[in-house]
Amino acid sequence: MSKTLITGATGFIGNHVARLALERGEQLRVMVMRGEDRSPLDGMDVEFVEGNLLEPDSLHAAVKGCNRIYHLAALFAIWTKDPDLHYKINVGGTRSLMKAALREGIEKVVYTSSIAAIGCPGNGDYSTEETEFNSWPWASEYILSKYISHEMVRGLVADGLPATLVMPGLPFGPGDRAPTPTGTMIIRTLQGKMQNYWEGGACPVDVRDVAMGHVLAMEKGRIGESYILGNTDANMPSKDLIQLIARLAGVEGAATKEVSAKMMLRVARLMELWSKLTGRAPATTVKNTSYTLQPFYIDASKAVNELGLPQTPIETAIEDAVQWFREHGYV
């Protein structure tokens, strides 16, 4: 029987991908780091193998004997003490894993990129897979690392790597243990702490649609092609998104006061200065704030038409997330 390797299966999207793959009868091997919390995988029939994207030798054992790979593991952080850590993990680690896949003769790889790897028109138009990257003014280490790794994986396709690339939008839904930035937005809304709103727009999507997009990309995705895993109908201004969360959660007073871009950037600069003085991670940075202020909307029609990507109403994802956070004691 063929075996599939999944990296990042303890994460928000990766956990849903693993569960869906199991439901579809795949035999799974899950790569985890030494000491990593495996509880998100409790009760799942998976084989564990220890591996680390910073340790190339560990990746050979993880890949050996597998036929397919879902590579979701990555570093996403607003700030790190080592400014090169994003590149070491997201670029160097991905390169090492893809090289191991080439040596093993893997049949298919689905690489989880990001919408951060494409451009944002900045005028409210929708980005597609062909939108040229233009985020240089606000590109954080994370954004640059995802852009570089995306192009690197595409380049390895020319060397024979059988890879399809997927680019998730902002995932919402149940099981967000960390929580991710989208989950944090919901929790803060439930706590009554999201009175403010700001310029810019978001492209939310049900995390379960994103997971299905990975599986469909494995089954149907063309080698070397990229697919945005989003919901075209869910694009909306940040204010509308916060108010939608509040309405579905039965919370009043959300997104009633606009904070100007100038004020947000001023606060971000002060946070960066405080971080330099204390060595502690800032709540945000100038580049992260600048990126948040962009009206980043997406067109998911390529994934819908070629893969059959579901387009679950974002209201369903938010309602299920709210219920999950409440049931698990986050608020």
The 8 nearest C-alpha neighbors of each residue, nearest first, counted from 0:
[[1, 2, 26, 25, 66, 65, 3, 64],
 [0, 2, 66, 65, 3, 26, 25, 67],
 [3, 1, 65, 26, 66, 27, 0, 67],
 [2, 4, 67, 27, 65, 68, 66, 28],
 [5, 3, 68, 28, 29, 27, 69, 67],
 [6, 4, 69, 29, 68, 70, 8, 30],
 [5, 7, 70, 72, 30, 71, 8, 29],
 [6, 8, 72, 71, 13, 9, 10, 5],
 [7, 9, 13, 14, 10, 6, 5, 17],
 [10, 8, 14, 7, 39, 13, 40, 37],
 [11, 9, 13, 8, 7, 14, 12, 177],
 [10, 12, 175, 14, 13, 174, 9, 15],
 [13, 11, 15, 14, 10, 16, 206, 210],
 [14, 12, 8, 16, 10, 7, 15, 11],
 [15, 13, 8, 17, 9, 16, 12, 10],
 [14, 16, 18, 12, 13, 17, 210, 19],
 [15, 17, 210, 13, 19, 14, 18, 20],
 [18, 16, 20, 14, 15, 19, 13, 8],
 [19, 17, 15, 21, 20, 16, 14, 22],
 [18, 20, 22, 16, 21, 17, 15, 23],
 [19, 21, 23, 17, 22, 18, 25, 16],
 [22, 20, 24, 18, 25, 23, 19, 17],
 [23, 21, 19, 20, 24, 18, 25, 17],
 [24, 22, 20, 21, 25, 19, 18, 214],
 [23, 25, 21, 22, 20, 26, 19, 27],
 [24, 26, 21, 20, 23, 27, 3, 2],
 [27, 25, 2, 3, 24, 21, 1, 28],
 [28, 26, 3, 45, 2, 4, 25, 46],
 [27, 29, 46, 4, 45, 47, 3, 5],
 [30, 28, 47, 5, 4, 46, 6, 48],
 [29, 31, 48, 6, 49, 50, 47, 5],
 [32, 30, 49, 50, 48, 35, 29, 33],
 [31, 33, 35, 50, 49, 51, 34, 30],
 [32, 34, 35, 49, 31, 50, 51, 36],
 [33, 35, 32, 36, 31, 37, 49, 50],
 [36, 34, 32, 33, 37, 31, 9, 38],
 [37, 35, 38, 34, 39, 9, 31, 32],
 [36, 38, 39, 40, 35, 9, 41, 31],
 [37, 39, 41, 40, 36, 9, 42, 35],
 [40, 38, 9, 37, 41, 14, 36, 10],
 [41, 39, 38, 43, 37, 42, 9, 14],
 [42, 40, 38, 43, 39, 37, 44, 45],
 [41, 43, 40, 44, 38, 39, 45, 18],
 [42, 44, 41, 40, 45, 18, 21, 17],
 [45, 43, 42, 46, 27, 21, 26, 40],
 [46, 44, 27, 28, 43, 47, 29, 26],
 [47, 45, 28, 29, 27, 48, 44, 26],
 [46, 48, 29, 28, 30, 45, 49, 31],
 [49, 47, 30, 61, 29, 31, 50, 46],
 [50, 48, 31, 32, 30, 33, 47, 51],
 [49, 51, 57, 32, 30, 58, 31, 48],
 [50, 52, 54, 53, 32, 57, 58, 49],
 [51, 53, 92, 54, 88, 55, 50, 93],
 [52, 54, 51, 92, 88, 55, 87, 91],
 [53, 55, 51, 52, 56, 57, 58, 50],
 [56, 54, 58, 57, 95, 53, 52, 92],
 [55, 57, 58, 54, 59, 60, 50, 95],
 [58, 56, 50, 55, 59, 54, 60, 51],
 [57, 59, 61, 55, 56, 60, 50, 96],
 [58, 60, 62, 61, 57, 99, 56, 63],
 [61, 59, 63, 58, 62, 57, 56, 48],
 [62, 60, 58, 59, 63, 48, 50, 30],
 [61, 63, 59, 60, 65, 58, 64, 100],
 [64, 62, 60, 65, 61, 59, 103, 100],
 [63, 65, 62, 66, 2, 103, 61, 60],
 [66, 64, 2, 3, 63, 62, 67, 4],
 [65, 67, 105, 106, 2, 1, 3, 64],
 [66, 68, 3, 107, 106, 105, 108, 65],
 [67, 69, 4, 108, 3, 5, 70, 109],
 [68, 70, 5, 109, 108, 110, 71, 4],
 [71, 69, 110, 6, 72, 5, 68, 111],
 [70, 72, 7, 111, 6, 13, 69, 73],
 [73, 71, 7, 6, 70, 74, 8, 10],
 [74, 72, 89, 71, 75, 88, 7, 85],
 [73, 75, 85, 76, 89, 88, 72, 141],
 [74, 76, 141, 73, 77, 85, 78, 89],
 [75, 77, 78, 74, 79, 141, 85, 140],
 [76, 78, 283, 287, 75, 284, 79, 141],
 [79, 77, 76, 280, 80, 281, 82, 284],
 [80, 78, 81, 82, 76, 280, 77, 84],
 [79, 81, 82, 78, 278, 280, 84, 279],
 [80, 82, 79, 83, 84, 85, 78, 87],
 [83, 81, 84, 79, 80, 85, 140, 78],
 [84, 82, 86, 81, 85, 87, 140, 79],
 [83, 85, 87, 86, 81, 82, 88, 79],
 [86, 84, 88, 87, 83, 89, 141, 74],
 [87, 85, 90, 144, 89, 83, 84, 88],
 [86, 88, 91, 84, 85, 90, 89, 92],
 [89, 87, 92, 85, 86, 91, 90, 52],
 [88, 90, 86, 73, 85, 92, 93, 144],
 [91, 89, 148, 86, 93, 92, 88, 87],
 [90, 92, 87, 94, 93, 88, 89, 95],
 [93, 91, 52, 88, 95, 94, 90, 89],
 [92, 94, 96, 90, 95, 91, 89, 97],
 [93, 95, 91, 97, 92, 96, 98, 90],
 [94, 96, 98, 92, 93, 97, 55, 99],
 [97, 95, 99, 93, 98, 94, 58, 100],
 [96, 98, 100, 94, 99, 95, 93, 101],
 [99, 97, 101, 95, 100, 96, 94, 102],
 [98, 100, 96, 102, 97, 101, 59, 103],
 [101, 99, 97, 103, 98, 105, 102, 104],
 [102, 100, 98, 104, 99, 103, 160, 97],
 [101, 103, 99, 100, 104, 98, 105, 97],
 [104, 102, 100, 101, 105, 99, 63, 62],
 [103, 105, 101, 102, 100, 106, 66, 99],
 [106, 104, 66, 100, 103, 107, 67, 101],
 [105, 107, 66, 67, 104, 161, 108, 68],
 [108, 106, 67, 161, 105, 162, 68, 109],
 [109, 107, 162, 68, 67, 69, 161, 110],
 [110, 108, 69, 163, 162, 164, 217, 68],
 [109, 111, 164, 70, 112, 108, 69, 163],
 [112, 110, 71, 165, 70, 164, 166, 109],
 [111, 113, 166, 165, 149, 110, 164, 145],
 [114, 112, 166, 115, 167, 116, 145, 111],
 [113, 115, 166, 116, 117, 168, 167, 227],
 [114, 116, 113, 117, 142, 145, 146, 118],
 [117, 115, 146, 114, 113, 145, 132, 149],
 [118, 116, 132, 115, 114, 130, 131, 128],
 [117, 119, 132, 133, 131, 130, 134, 120],
 [118, 120, 121, 295, 126, 133, 117, 134],
 [121, 119, 122, 124, 118, 126, 123, 125],
 [122, 120, 119, 123, 294, 293, 124, 295],
 [123, 121, 120, 124, 294, 119, 293, 125],
 [122, 124, 294, 121, 125, 296, 120, 295],
 [125, 123, 122, 120, 126, 296, 121, 297],
 [126, 124, 297, 296, 298, 123, 127, 120],
 [125, 127, 297, 130, 298, 119, 296, 124],
 [128, 126, 129, 130, 298, 297, 125, 299],
 [127, 129, 130, 225, 226, 227, 117, 126],
 [128, 130, 127, 131, 117, 126, 118, 132],
 [131, 129, 118, 127, 126, 128, 117, 132],
 [130, 132, 118, 117, 129, 133, 119, 128],
 [118, 131, 133, 117, 134, 130, 116, 119],
 [134, 132, 118, 135, 131, 119, 117, 136],
 [133, 135, 138, 136, 137, 132, 118, 119],
 [134, 136, 138, 137, 133, 132, 143, 139],
 [137, 135, 134, 138, 286, 133, 289, 290],
 [138, 136, 286, 135, 290, 134, 289, 139],
 [137, 139, 135, 142, 134, 143, 136, 286],
 [140, 138, 142, 141, 286, 143, 137, 287],
 [139, 141, 143, 142, 144, 85, 138, 82],
 [140, 142, 144, 139, 143, 85, 75, 145],
 [143, 141, 139, 145, 138, 144, 140, 115],
 [144, 142, 146, 140, 145, 141, 138, 147],
 [143, 145, 141, 147, 86, 142, 146, 140],
 [146, 144, 148, 142, 143, 147, 116, 149],
 [147, 145, 116, 143, 149, 144, 148, 142],
 [146, 148, 144, 150, 149, 145, 151, 143],
 [149, 147, 151, 90, 145, 150, 146, 144],
 [150, 148, 146, 152, 151, 147, 145, 112],
 [149, 151, 153, 147, 148, 152, 154, 146],
 [150, 152, 148, 154, 153, 149, 147, 155],
 [153, 151, 155, 154, 149, 150, 148, 156],
 [154, 152, 150, 156, 151, 155, 223, 149],
 [153, 155, 151, 152, 156, 157, 150, 158],
 [154, 156, 158, 152, 157, 153, 160, 151],
 [155, 157, 160, 159, 158, 153, 154, 223],
 [156, 158, 155, 159, 154, 160, 153, 223],
 [159, 157, 155, 156, 160, 154, 101, 161],
 [158, 160, 156, 157, 161, 155, 101, 162],
 [159, 161, 156, 155, 162, 158, 101, 157],
 [162, 160, 107, 222, 108, 159, 156, 106],
 [163, 161, 108, 222, 160, 109, 223, 107],
 [162, 164, 109, 222, 223, 224, 220, 221],
 [165, 163, 225, 110, 109, 111, 224, 112],
 [164, 166, 226, 111, 225, 112, 227, 110],
 [165, 167, 113, 227, 112, 114, 228, 226],
 [168, 166, 228, 113, 227, 229, 114, 209],
 [167, 169, 229, 202, 203, 228, 170, 204],
 [168, 170, 203, 204, 202, 167, 171, 181],
 [171, 169, 206, 204, 205, 203, 168, 172],
 [172, 170, 205, 206, 316, 204, 317, 181],
 [171, 173, 320, 316, 206, 205, 319, 317],
 [172, 174, 320, 323, 319, 175, 171, 316],
 [173, 175, 176, 11, 172, 323, 320, 324],
 [176, 174, 178, 11, 173, 177, 182, 179],
 [175, 177, 178, 174, 11, 179, 10, 39],
 [178, 176, 179, 175, 11, 10, 182, 183],
 [177, 179, 176, 175, 182, 183, 180, 181],
 [178, 180, 182, 181, 177, 183, 175, 11],
 [181, 179, 183, 182, 184, 178, 185, 169],
 [182, 180, 184, 183, 179, 171, 185, 170],
 [181, 183, 179, 185, 178, 184, 180, 186],
 [182, 184, 180, 186, 181, 185, 178, 187],
 [185, 183, 181, 187, 182, 186, 188, 180],
 [184, 186, 188, 182, 183, 187, 189, 181],
 [187, 185, 183, 189, 188, 184, 190, 182],
 [186, 188, 190, 192, 184, 189, 185, 193],
 [189, 187, 193, 185, 191, 190, 186, 192],
 [188, 190, 186, 187, 191, 185, 250, 330],
 [191, 189, 187, 188, 192, 186, 330, 193],
 [190, 192, 188, 189, 193, 187, 253, 250],
 [191, 193, 187, 190, 188, 194, 189, 253],
 [194, 192, 188, 253, 195, 191, 187, 254],
 [193, 195, 253, 254, 255, 192, 252, 256],
 [196, 194, 256, 254, 193, 257, 255, 258],
 [195, 197, 257, 254, 238, 258, 256, 237],
 [198, 196, 258, 257, 259, 199, 237, 238],
 [197, 199, 292, 260, 237, 200, 196, 293],
 [200, 198, 294, 292, 293, 236, 237, 291],
 [199, 201, 236, 294, 237, 295, 235, 293],
 [200, 202, 295, 235, 234, 237, 203, 296],
 [201, 203, 234, 296, 168, 169, 233, 297],
 [204, 202, 169, 170, 168, 233, 201, 234],
 [205, 203, 170, 229, 230, 169, 313, 171],
 [204, 206, 316, 171, 208, 207, 170, 172],
 [207, 205, 170, 209, 208, 171, 172, 204],
 [206, 208, 210, 209, 205, 211, 15, 172],
 [209, 207, 211, 205, 206, 210, 309, 212],
 [210, 208, 212, 206, 207, 211, 228, 167],
 [211, 209, 16, 207, 213, 212, 208, 15],
 [210, 212, 208, 214, 213, 209, 215, 207],
 [211, 213, 209, 215, 210, 214, 308, 216],
 [214, 212, 216, 210, 211, 215, 217, 209],
 [213, 215, 217, 211, 216, 212, 218, 210],
 [214, 216, 218, 212, 217, 213, 219, 306],
 [217, 215, 220, 213, 219, 214, 218, 212],
 [218, 216, 214, 215, 219, 220, 109, 213],
 [217, 219, 215, 216, 220, 214, 306, 213],
 [220, 218, 216, 215, 217, 306, 221, 305],
 [221, 219, 216, 217, 163, 218, 222, 306],
 [220, 222, 224, 163, 223, 219, 216, 162],
 [223, 221, 163, 162, 224, 161, 220, 156],
 [222, 224, 163, 162, 153, 156, 221, 225],
 [223, 225, 221, 222, 163, 164, 226, 220],
 [224, 226, 164, 165, 163, 128, 223, 227],
 [227, 225, 165, 302, 166, 228, 164, 128],
 [226, 228, 166, 299, 229, 165, 167, 302],
 [229, 227, 167, 166, 209, 168, 226, 299],
 [228, 230, 168, 204, 299, 227, 167, 231],
 [231, 229, 233, 204, 232, 310, 299, 203],
 [230, 232, 298, 233, 299, 234, 297, 229],
 [231, 233, 230, 234, 312, 310, 235, 313],
 [232, 234, 230, 231, 203, 313, 235, 202],
 [235, 233, 202, 296, 232, 201, 231, 203],
 [234, 236, 200, 201, 233, 239, 240, 237],
 [237, 235, 200, 239, 238, 199, 201, 240],
 [236, 238, 200, 240, 239, 199, 201, 241],
 [239, 237, 196, 241, 236, 240, 254, 242],
 [238, 240, 242, 236, 237, 241, 243, 235],
 [239, 241, 243, 237, 242, 238, 244, 235],
 [242, 240, 244, 238, 243, 239, 254, 245],
 [241, 243, 245, 239, 244, 240, 253, 246],
 [244, 242, 240, 246, 245, 241, 239, 247],
 [243, 245, 241, 247, 242, 246, 248, 240],
 [246, 244, 250, 242, 248, 243, 247, 249],
 [247, 245, 249, 243, 248, 244, 242, 250],
 [246, 248, 244, 245, 249, 243, 318, 317],
 [249, 247, 245, 246, 250, 244, 321, 189],
 [248, 250, 246, 247, 245, 251, 244, 189],
 [249, 251, 245, 248, 246, 189, 252, 191],
 [252, 250, 253, 245, 249, 246, 191, 242],
 [251, 253, 194, 255, 254, 250, 191, 193],
 [254, 252, 194, 193, 255, 251, 242, 245],
 [255, 253, 194, 195, 196, 256, 238, 242],
 [254, 256, 194, 253, 195, 252, 257, 196],
 [257, 255, 195, 254, 196, 194, 258, 253],
 [256, 258, 196, 197, 195, 259, 255, 254],
 [259, 257, 197, 196, 195, 256, 260, 262],
 [260, 258, 262, 261, 257, 263, 197, 198],
 [259, 261, 263, 262, 264, 258, 198, 197],
 [262, 260, 259, 264, 263, 265, 258, 266],
 [261, 263, 265, 259, 260, 264, 266, 258],
 [264, 262, 260, 266, 265, 261, 267, 259],
 [263, 265, 267, 261, 266, 262, 285, 260],
 [264, 266, 262, 268, 267, 263, 261, 269],
 [267, 265, 269, 263, 264, 268, 270, 262],
 [266, 268, 264, 270, 284, 285, 265, 269],
 [269, 267, 271, 265, 270, 266, 285, 264],
 [268, 270, 272, 266, 271, 267, 273, 265],
 [271, 269, 267, 273, 268, 272, 281, 274],
 [270, 272, 274, 268, 269, 273, 284, 281],
 [271, 273, 269, 275, 274, 270, 268, 276],
 [272, 274, 270, 276, 271, 275, 277, 269],
 [273, 275, 271, 279, 278, 277, 272, 276],
 [276, 274, 272, 278, 273, 277, 271, 279],
 [275, 277, 273, 274, 278, 272, 279, 271],
 [278, 276, 274, 279, 275, 273, 280, 272],
 [279, 277, 274, 275, 276, 280, 80, 273],
 [280, 278, 274, 277, 281, 275, 273, 276],
 [279, 281, 274, 78, 282, 278, 79, 80],
 [282, 280, 283, 270, 274, 271, 279, 284],
 [283, 281, 280, 270, 284, 77, 267, 78],
 [282, 284, 281, 267, 287, 77, 288, 270],
 [285, 283, 267, 287, 286, 288, 271, 281],
 [284, 286, 267, 288, 287, 264, 268, 289],
 [287, 285, 137, 289, 288, 284, 139, 290],
 [286, 288, 284, 290, 289, 285, 283, 291],
 [287, 289, 291, 285, 290, 286, 284, 292],
 [290, 288, 286, 292, 291, 287, 137, 285],
 [289, 291, 287, 288, 292, 293, 137, 286],
 [292, 290, 288, 289, 293, 287, 199, 200],
 [291, 293, 199, 198, 289, 290, 288, 294],
 [292, 294, 199, 290, 291, 295, 121, 200],
 [295, 293, 200, 199, 123, 121, 296, 201],
 [296, 294, 200, 201, 293, 119, 202, 297],
 [297, 295, 125, 202, 234, 201, 126, 294],
 [296, 298, 125, 126, 231, 127, 299, 202],
 [297, 299, 231, 127, 125, 300, 126, 296],
 [298, 300, 227, 229, 231, 301, 302, 230],
 [299, 301, 303, 302, 298, 304, 231, 305],
 [302, 300, 304, 303, 299, 305, 226, 227],
 [303, 301, 306, 305, 226, 300, 304, 308],
 [304, 302, 308, 307, 300, 301, 306, 305],
 [303, 305, 301, 302, 307, 300, 306, 308],
 [306, 304, 302, 303, 301, 307, 220, 219],
 [307, 305, 302, 308, 303, 215, 304, 219],
 [306, 308, 303, 304, 305, 309, 302, 215],
 [307, 309, 303, 306, 212, 302, 310, 208],
 [310, 308, 208, 311, 307, 303, 211, 212],
 [309, 311, 230, 312, 308, 208, 229, 303],
 [310, 312, 309, 313, 205, 208, 315, 230],
 [313, 311, 314, 315, 310, 316, 233, 205],
 [312, 314, 316, 315, 204, 205, 311, 233],
 [313, 315, 317, 312, 316, 318, 247, 243],
 [316, 314, 318, 313, 317, 312, 319, 311],
 [315, 317, 172, 205, 313, 319, 314, 318],
 [316, 318, 320, 314, 319, 315, 172, 321],
 [319, 317, 321, 315, 320, 316, 314, 322],
 [318, 320, 322, 316, 317, 321, 173, 172],
 [319, 321, 173, 172, 317, 323, 322, 318],
 [322, 320, 318, 324, 323, 319, 317, 325],
 [321, 323, 319, 325, 320, 324, 326, 318],
 [324, 322, 320, 326, 173, 325, 321, 327],
 [325, 323, 329, 327, 321, 326, 322, 320],
 [324, 326, 322, 328, 323, 327, 330, 329],
 [325, 327, 323, 324, 328, 322, 329, 321],
 [328, 326, 324, 325, 329, 323, 330, 322],
 [327, 329, 330, 325, 326, 324, 323, 322],
 [328, 330, 324, 327, 325, 186, 326, 323],
 [329, 328, 325, 186, 190, 324, 189, 327]]
